[in-house]
Amino acid sequence: MEKKGTRGTIALDYSHNNKLIVESSSFQDFTNFLFTSGYKLGKIQAGFDSLKKLEQYDCIILSSPNNSKLSDKEIEVLEKYVNQGGNLLLLSSMGGDHTNRTNLNELTKFFRFEFVSDTVEDSMNYLNLQRRPLITNITPHIITDQVKKLVFSSACSVKALEFLEDNEDIKVEIVANGGLNTWHRVYDGKDWFEEDSPKIPLLVVVEYYEGKVVAIGNLSMFSSLGREYGFSAFDNNLLIANILKFLTSDVVSEGKVITINLNLDLFHWTNKVLKDQNWENVSDVINLAVKYFKDNYSDAIKEIKRKREEKLAKRIAYEKAQKKIEEESSEDKILEMIPVRKREDLEDIMSALEEVTGEKYEMTIDLEEVEQKAVEEVTEEKIEVEQKAVEEVTEEKVEVEEKAVEEKFIEISGIKFTIEETKEFKKQSGGRHHIWHGKLTKGFKEWLEEKRKKEKISALMKKEN
């Protein structure tokens, strides 16, 4: 898409009852940042009815429409805008499309993600209120450079959508997640319910054909009303600055100069590629290689681990084989040193002695009997070893089974219960939870206590009968 404006032109949507507007004192800090950073601002007040009108902007901010929906035509225009090189910053807030009575997800489905109709909270790592979780689970990315801690207040989560077909022109990355103690209150289409949601996705970046999209379900991050959770809290302003730079300038092509030691063979091969393919410099080849590694990191690491494991297995097998050969060789040497005496050999020796001494000698040892006894002893020893092995296996099996029975009981705060009891409670109570934020619920403890009383009474009655 050919841009008509200069770099750093941003348009804010004013046509869908948007919450983020520069005239509002609620967003004064963010507005001051835009002006002092040199961004050129515009307003879209008549809707997204023309692709030509949008092309003059590097980035469009569509912030949490309230009780207003995008038309099919507007969704079509916005998708084309991004497809051809435009950039979007999409913002939502707690409850997502359901609470805000809008349809942002009709647009975001093209970019393979959606805003979830929920409110994200944290039971351990939060600021004053659980609905203001502190976020430190941050993935390295251009927009998270130098970002260490964020506050997501009254926010909804995001969800990456899975598609059957692969498309190299669409890349979806989750770059911020909740902690291990995050939970959310979510709308399932009929009712609201609460559930634990560790590492829930919160910030998504999409490279869509020629354009880019960044989406956050956290409008409060831009607010000036609360210093502890808004624009000035922790690294919130740094993240916003990185996002706008990412969406309004060609930061992907920017880089840092570093010194690396390149293998000599790889250096000569790289020079040959530069010459044959008319590449500009070595940096282009290295950047391409690193990008490919980044895009295929999981598969590459799995392949590296697989080859290491194969190599290790071969080395262990070789060492075992060598050890076995050495042991067999040692046994052969020992056996060669032991003289072999057959019955015929002993008879010849006795006959020679009789001729020399004139006395008669008889064989007092039955070699066949000795050999048979030796075989019996070896057999008995083998049977004993096998029997002992069977007993050990049987004992181990019994121990494992007893342990498995014990593990069916779960103990929390000194109270033991079984998995079956949790299922029984949920069924009898109409789906109520037995545990909440790591603690047993009052309803479940009362139900469990009543059940134990009934079991004791039943046991006493059986004993009396």
C-alpha positions as CSV (number, residue, x, y, z in Angstrom):
1,M,0.0,0.0,0.0
2,E,1.4,3.4,-1.0
3,K,1.3,5.8,1.9
4,K,0.3,9.4,1.2
5,G,1.2,10.7,4.7
6,T,4.6,10.9,6.4
7,R,5.8,8.4,8.9
8,G,4.2,8.7,12.3
9,T,0.6,9.5,11.3
10,I,-2.0,8.0,13.6
11,A,-5.8,8.1,13.3
12,L,-8.2,7.5,16.3
13,D,-11.6,6.1,15.6
14,Y,-14.4,8.5,16.8
15,S,-17.2,6.8,14.9
16,H,-18.2,3.9,17.2
17,N,-18.6,5.6,20.6
18,N,-15.0,4.8,21.4
19,K,-13.8,5.3,24.9
20,L,-10.3,6.6,24.0
21,I,-10.4,10.2,22.8
22,V,-7.7,12.7,23.0
23,E,-9.9,15.5,24.4
24,S,-10.8,13.5,27.5
25,S,-8.9,14.3,30.7
26,S,-9.0,10.6,31.5
27,F,-6.3,10.0,28.9
28,Q,-4.3,13.3,29.3
29,D,-0.9,11.6,29.9
30,F,-1.3,9.5,26.7
31,T,-2.4,12.5,24.7
32,N,0.6,14.5,25.9
33,F,2.9,11.6,25.0
34,L,1.5,11.6,21.4
35,F,2.1,15.3,20.9
36,T,5.5,15.4,22.5
37,S,6.7,12.4,20.5
38,G,5.9,14.1,17.2
39,Y,3.1,11.9,16.0
40,K,0.6,13.5,13.6
41,L,-2.9,12.8,14.7
42,G,-6.2,12.5,12.8
43,K,-9.8,11.5,13.6
44,I,-12.1,9.1,11.7
45,Q,-15.6,10.4,12.4
46,A,-17.5,9.0,9.4
47,G,-16.6,5.3,9.8
48,F,-14.3,3.1,7.8
49,D,-16.1,3.5,4.5
50,S,-13.2,4.2,2.2
51,L,-9.9,2.4,1.8
52,K,-8.4,5.5,0.2
53,K,-9.2,7.5,3.3
54,L,-7.4,5.1,5.5
55,E,-4.3,4.8,3.4
56,Q,-3.0,8.2,4.5
57,Y,-2.4,6.9,8.0
58,D,0.4,4.6,9.2
59,C,-1.7,3.4,12.1
60,I,-5.3,3.4,13.2
61,I,-6.4,3.0,16.8
62,L,-9.7,1.3,17.3
63,S,-10.5,1.6,21.1
64,S,-13.2,-0.5,22.8
65,P,-16.3,0.6,20.9
66,N,-19.2,0.9,23.3
67,N,-22.7,-0.2,22.3
68,S,-21.7,0.2,18.6
69,K,-20.8,-2.4,16.0
70,L,-18.7,-2.4,12.8
71,S,-20.6,-2.9,9.6
72,D,-19.7,-5.7,7.1
73,K,-18.4,-3.0,4.8
74,E,-16.2,-1.4,7.5
75,I,-14.7,-4.9,8.4
76,E,-13.9,-5.5,4.7
77,V,-12.2,-2.1,4.3
78,L,-10.1,-2.6,7.5
79,E,-9.0,-6.1,6.5
80,K,-7.9,-4.7,3.1
81,Y,-6.1,-1.8,4.8
82,V,-4.0,-4.2,6.9
83,N,-3.5,-6.7,4.1
84,Q,-2.0,-4.0,1.9
85,G,0.4,-2.6,4.6
86,G,-1.7,-0.7,7.1
87,N,-1.4,-1.2,10.8
88,L,-4.0,-1.5,13.6
89,L,-4.0,-1.1,17.4
90,L,-7.1,-2.8,18.7
91,L,-8.2,-2.2,22.3
92,S,-10.9,-3.8,24.4
93,S,-11.7,-4.0,28.1
94,M,-13.2,-6.3,30.7
95,G,-16.1,-8.4,29.4
96,G,-14.9,-8.1,25.8
97,D,-17.5,-7.9,23.0
98,H,-20.3,-9.2,25.3
99,T,-20.0,-6.5,28.0
100,N,-19.2,-3.7,25.6
101,R,-22.0,-4.8,23.2
102,T,-19.8,-4.6,20.1
103,N,-18.4,-7.0,17.4
104,L,-14.6,-6.5,17.3
105,N,-14.2,-10.2,17.0
106,E,-15.9,-10.1,13.6
107,L,-12.8,-8.2,12.5
108,T,-10.2,-10.0,14.6
109,K,-11.1,-13.4,13.2
110,F,-9.3,-12.4,10.0
111,F,-6.2,-11.9,12.0
112,R,-6.6,-15.3,13.8
113,F,-7.3,-14.1,17.3
114,E,-10.3,-12.9,19.4
115,F,-11.0,-10.9,22.5
116,V,-12.4,-13.2,25.2
117,S,-15.6,-12.1,27.1
118,D,-14.0,-12.3,30.5
119,T,-12.3,-10.3,33.3
120,V,-8.7,-11.4,34.2
121,E,-7.7,-11.4,37.9
122,D,-4.8,-12.8,40.0
123,S,-5.2,-14.2,43.5
124,M,-1.5,-13.7,44.5
125,N,0.3,-11.1,42.3
126,Y,-1.8,-8.0,42.0
127,L,-1.9,-4.3,42.9
128,N,-4.5,-3.4,45.6
129,L,-7.2,-5.3,43.8
130,Q,-7.2,-8.8,42.3
131,R,-8.6,-7.3,39.0
132,R,-5.3,-5.4,38.7
133,P,-2.8,-8.3,38.1
134,L,0.9,-7.6,37.8
135,I,2.3,-9.1,34.6
136,T,5.9,-10.3,34.4
137,N,5.5,-13.2,32.0
138,I,6.7,-11.3,29.0
139,T,8.1,-12.7,25.7
140,P,11.0,-11.0,24.0
141,H,9.8,-8.9,21.0
142,I,10.3,-5.5,19.5
143,I,7.3,-4.1,21.4
144,T,8.5,-5.6,24.8
145,D,12.0,-4.3,24.6
146,Q,13.1,-3.2,28.1
147,V,9.6,-4.0,29.4
148,K,9.8,-5.9,32.7
149,K,6.5,-5.4,34.6
150,L,3.0,-4.3,33.5
151,V,-0.4,-3.7,35.2
152,F,-3.5,-5.0,33.5
153,S,-6.5,-3.4,35.2
154,S,-10.1,-4.4,34.4
155,A,-8.8,-6.3,31.4
156,C,-10.1,-9.1,29.2
157,S,-7.8,-11.8,27.7
158,V,-7.1,-12.7,24.1
159,K,-7.2,-16.0,22.4
160,A,-5.2,-17.2,19.4
161,L,-7.5,-19.1,16.9
162,E,-6.4,-22.4,15.3
163,F,-6.9,-22.9,11.6
164,L,-6.6,-26.1,9.7
165,E,-4.6,-24.5,6.8
166,D,-1.2,-23.0,7.2
167,N,-0.5,-19.5,5.8
168,E,3.0,-18.2,5.7
169,D,1.6,-14.6,5.3
170,I,0.0,-14.7,8.7
171,K,2.0,-14.9,11.9
172,V,0.4,-14.7,15.4
173,E,2.5,-14.2,18.5
174,I,1.4,-14.0,22.2
175,V,3.9,-11.7,23.9
176,A,2.4,-11.3,27.4
177,N,0.7,-13.9,29.6
178,G,-0.8,-13.9,33.1
179,G,1.0,-15.7,36.0
180,L,0.4,-19.1,37.5
181,N,-2.3,-17.7,39.9
182,T,-4.4,-15.9,37.3
183,W,-8.1,-16.7,37.1
184,H,-10.9,-15.1,35.2
185,R,-14.7,-14.6,35.3
186,V,-15.8,-15.6,31.9
187,Y,-19.1,-15.5,29.9
188,D,-19.8,-18.8,28.1
189,G,-22.7,-17.5,26.0
190,K,-25.4,-18.2,28.7
191,D,-23.9,-17.6,32.2
192,W,-20.8,-16.1,33.9
193,F,-18.6,-18.5,35.8
194,E,-15.2,-18.4,37.4
195,E,-12.2,-20.7,36.7
196,D,-8.4,-20.8,37.2
197,S,-6.5,-19.7,34.1
198,P,-2.8,-19.8,34.7
199,K,-0.6,-18.2,32.0
200,I,-3.7,-16.7,30.2
201,P,-2.8,-14.8,27.0
202,L,-3.1,-11.0,27.3
203,L,-1.2,-9.3,24.4
204,V,-1.1,-10.5,20.8
205,V,1.0,-9.3,17.8
206,V,0.0,-10.3,14.3
207,E,1.9,-9.9,11.1
208,Y,-0.8,-10.0,8.4
209,Y,0.4,-10.0,4.8
210,E,2.0,-6.5,4.4
211,G,0.5,-5.0,7.6
212,K,0.7,-5.5,11.4
213,V,-1.9,-5.7,14.2
214,V,-1.4,-5.3,18.0
215,A,-4.3,-6.1,20.3
216,I,-4.7,-5.6,24.1
217,G,-7.8,-6.1,26.2
218,N,-6.6,-3.4,28.6
219,L,-7.9,0.1,27.9
220,S,-7.0,1.2,31.5
221,M,-3.4,1.0,30.5
222,F,-3.9,4.3,28.6
223,S,-5.7,6.0,31.5
224,S,-4.5,9.0,33.6
225,L,-7.1,8.4,36.3
226,G,-5.0,5.9,38.3
227,R,-1.2,6.4,38.6
228,E,-0.8,2.9,40.1
229,Y,-2.4,1.1,37.1
230,G,-2.6,3.5,34.2
231,F,-0.3,5.0,31.6
232,S,2.5,5.9,34.1
233,A,2.4,2.6,36.1
234,F,5.5,0.4,36.0
235,D,6.4,-0.2,32.3
236,N,3.0,0.5,30.8
237,N,4.1,3.7,29.0
238,L,7.2,2.0,27.7
239,L,5.1,-0.8,26.2
240,I,2.7,1.7,24.5
241,A,5.7,3.7,23.1
242,N,7.2,0.5,21.7
243,I,3.8,-0.5,20.1
244,L,3.3,2.8,18.4
245,K,6.9,2.8,17.1
246,F,6.4,-0.7,15.8
247,L,3.1,0.2,14.0
248,T,4.2,3.6,12.5
249,S,7.8,3.0,11.4
250,D,9.8,0.4,9.7
251,V,11.4,-0.9,12.9
252,V,11.6,-4.5,11.6
253,S,14.5,-3.4,9.3
254,E,16.3,-1.6,12.0
255,G,19.0,-3.5,13.9
256,K,22.0,-3.4,16.2
257,V,25.6,-3.8,15.2
258,I,27.2,-6.8,16.8
259,T,30.5,-8.7,16.4
260,I,30.3,-12.5,15.8
261,N,32.8,-15.2,15.2
262,L,31.7,-17.0,12.0
263,N,32.9,-20.4,11.1
264,L,35.4,-20.2,8.2
265,D,33.5,-22.7,6.0
266,L,30.3,-20.9,6.7
267,F,32.0,-17.5,5.8
268,H,33.1,-18.8,2.4
269,W,29.7,-20.4,1.8
270,T,28.0,-17.1,2.7
271,N,30.3,-15.1,0.4
272,K,29.4,-17.5,-2.5
273,V,25.7,-17.0,-1.8
274,L,26.1,-13.2,-1.8
275,K,27.9,-13.4,-5.2
276,D,25.5,-16.0,-6.8
277,Q,22.3,-14.5,-5.5
278,N,23.3,-10.8,-5.6
279,W,22.5,-10.2,-1.9
280,E,23.6,-6.9,-0.4
281,N,25.7,-8.1,2.6
282,V,26.3,-10.9,5.1
283,S,23.9,-9.3,7.6
284,D,21.0,-10.2,5.3
285,V,21.9,-13.8,5.2
286,I,22.4,-14.0,9.0
287,N,19.1,-12.1,9.7
288,L,17.3,-14.6,7.4
289,A,18.9,-17.5,9.1
290,V,18.1,-16.2,12.6
291,K,14.5,-15.4,11.6
292,Y,14.0,-18.9,10.2
293,F,15.4,-20.3,13.4
294,K,13.0,-18.1,15.5
295,D,10.0,-19.0,13.4
296,N,10.8,-22.7,13.7
297,Y,12.4,-22.7,17.1
298,S,10.3,-25.4,18.7
299,D,10.8,-27.9,15.8
300,A,14.5,-27.0,15.6
301,I,15.1,-27.6,19.3
302,K,13.2,-30.9,19.2
303,E,15.4,-32.1,16.3
304,I,18.6,-31.0,18.0
305,K,17.5,-32.9,21.2
306,R,16.6,-35.9,19.2
307,K,20.0,-36.1,17.5
308,R,21.7,-35.6,20.8
309,E,19.7,-38.4,22.4
310,E,20.5,-40.7,19.4
311,K,24.2,-39.9,19.7
312,L,24.1,-40.5,23.4
313,A,22.3,-43.8,23.0
314,K,24.8,-45.0,20.4
315,R,27.7,-44.0,22.7
316,I,26.2,-45.9,25.6
317,A,25.5,-49.0,23.5
318,Y,29.1,-48.9,22.2
319,E,30.5,-48.6,25.7
320,K,28.4,-51.5,26.9
321,A,29.5,-53.7,23.9
322,Q,33.1,-52.9,24.6
323,K,32.7,-53.7,28.3
324,K,31.1,-57.0,27.5
325,I,33.9,-57.9,25.0
326,E,36.5,-57.1,27.7
327,E,34.7,-59.2,30.3
328,E,34.3,-62.2,28.0
329,S,38.0,-61.9,27.0
330,S,39.0,-61.9,30.7
331,E,36.8,-65.0,31.4
332,D,38.4,-66.8,28.4
333,K,41.9,-66.2,29.8
334,I,41.0,-67.5,33.2
335,L,39.4,-70.6,31.7
336,E,42.5,-71.3,29.6
337,M,44.6,-71.3,32.8
338,I,42.4,-74.1,34.4
339,P,43.6,-77.6,33.4
340,V,40.8,-79.8,32.0
341,R,40.7,-83.4,33.4
342,K,38.4,-86.0,31.8
343,R,37.7,-89.5,33.2
344,E,39.9,-91.1,30.6
345,D,42.8,-88.8,31.6
346,L,42.5,-89.9,35.3
347,E,42.3,-93.6,34.3
348,D,45.5,-93.3,32.3
349,I,47.2,-91.6,35.2
350,M,46.1,-94.4,37.6
351,S,47.3,-97.1,35.2
352,A,50.7,-95.6,35.0
353,L,50.9,-95.4,38.8
354,E,50.0,-99.1,39.1
355,E,52.9,-100.0,36.8
356,V,55.3,-98.0,38.8
357,T,54.2,-99.0,42.3
358,G,52.7,-102.4,41.6
359,E,49.6,-101.4,43.6
360,K,46.0,-101.4,42.5
361,Y,44.1,-98.0,42.4
362,E,40.4,-97.4,42.2
363,M,38.5,-94.2,41.4
364,T,36.7,-93.0,44.5
365,I,35.1,-90.0,42.9
366,D,32.3,-90.5,40.3
367,L,32.9,-87.6,37.9
368,E,29.5,-88.0,36.3
369,E,27.9,-87.8,39.8
370,V,30.0,-84.7,40.6
371,E,29.0,-83.1,37.2
372,Q,25.3,-83.9,37.8
373,K,25.5,-82.5,41.3
374,A,27.1,-79.3,40.0
375,V,24.3,-79.0,37.4
376,E,21.7,-79.5,40.1
377,E,23.4,-76.8,42.3
378,V,23.4,-74.4,39.4
379,T,19.8,-75.1,38.6
380,E,18.7,-74.7,42.2
381,E,20.6,-71.4,42.4
382,K,19.0,-70.3,39.2
383,I,15.5,-71.2,40.5
384,E,16.2,-69.5,43.8
385,V,17.3,-66.3,42.0
386,E,14.3,-66.4,39.7
387,Q,12.0,-67.0,42.7
388,K,13.5,-64.1,44.6
389,A,13.1,-61.8,41.5
390,V,9.4,-62.8,41.3
391,E,8.9,-62.1,45.0
392,E,10.6,-58.7,44.6
393,V,8.5,-57.8,41.6
394,T,5.3,-59.0,43.5
395,E,6.2,-56.9,46.6
396,E,7.0,-53.9,44.4
397,K,3.6,-54.3,42.6
398,V,1.8,-54.6,45.9
399,E,3.6,-51.5,47.2
400,V,2.7,-49.5,44.0
401,E,-0.9,-50.6,44.2
402,E,-1.1,-49.6,47.9
403,K,0.5,-46.3,47.1
404,A,-2.0,-45.8,44.2
405,V,-4.9,-46.4,46.7
406,E,-3.4,-43.9,49.1
407,E,-3.0,-41.3,46.4
408,K,-6.7,-41.4,45.7
409,F,-7.0,-39.3,48.8
410,I,-6.3,-35.6,48.6
411,E,-5.4,-33.7,51.7
412,I,-5.8,-29.9,51.9
413,S,-5.6,-28.0,55.3
414,G,-5.7,-31.3,57.2
415,I,-8.9,-32.5,55.5
416,K,-8.8,-35.7,53.4
417,F,-11.2,-36.5,50.6
418,T,-11.3,-38.5,47.4
419,I,-11.7,-37.5,43.8
420,E,-15.0,-39.4,43.7
421,E,-16.3,-37.3,46.6
422,T,-15.5,-34.1,44.7
423,K,-17.5,-35.4,41.7
424,E,-20.4,-36.5,44.1
425,F,-20.4,-33.0,45.7
426,K,-20.5,-31.2,42.3
427,K,-23.4,-33.4,41.2
428,Q,-25.4,-33.0,44.3
429,S,-24.8,-29.2,44.6
430,G,-25.7,-28.4,41.0
431,G,-22.1,-27.8,39.8
432,R,-20.6,-25.9,42.7
433,H,-16.8,-25.9,43.1
434,H,-15.1,-27.8,45.9
435,I,-12.0,-25.6,45.8
436,W,-11.6,-21.9,45.2
437,H,-8.2,-20.1,45.0
438,G,-6.4,-23.1,46.4
439,K,-8.7,-23.5,49.5
440,L,-11.7,-25.8,50.2
441,T,-15.0,-24.1,49.9
442,K,-17.2,-23.8,52.9
443,G,-20.0,-25.7,51.2
444,F,-17.8,-28.6,50.4
445,K,-16.4,-28.8,53.9
446,E,-19.9,-28.8,55.4
447,W,-21.0,-31.4,52.9
448,L,-17.9,-33.6,53.6
449,E,-18.4,-33.3,57.4
450,E,-22.1,-34.4,57.1
451,K,-21.0,-37.3,54.8
452,R,-18.4,-38.5,57.4
453,K,-21.0,-38.4,60.2
454,K,-23.4,-40.5,58.1
455,E,-20.7,-43.0,57.4
456,K,-19.8,-43.3,61.1
457,I,-23.4,-43.8,62.0
458,S,-23.8,-46.4,59.3
459,A,-20.7,-48.2,60.5
460,L,-21.9,-48.3,64.1
461,M,-25.3,-49.6,63.1
462,K,-23.7,-52.4,61.1
463,K,-21.4,-53.2,64.1
464,E,-24.4,-53.5,66.5
465,N,-26.3,-55.7,64.1
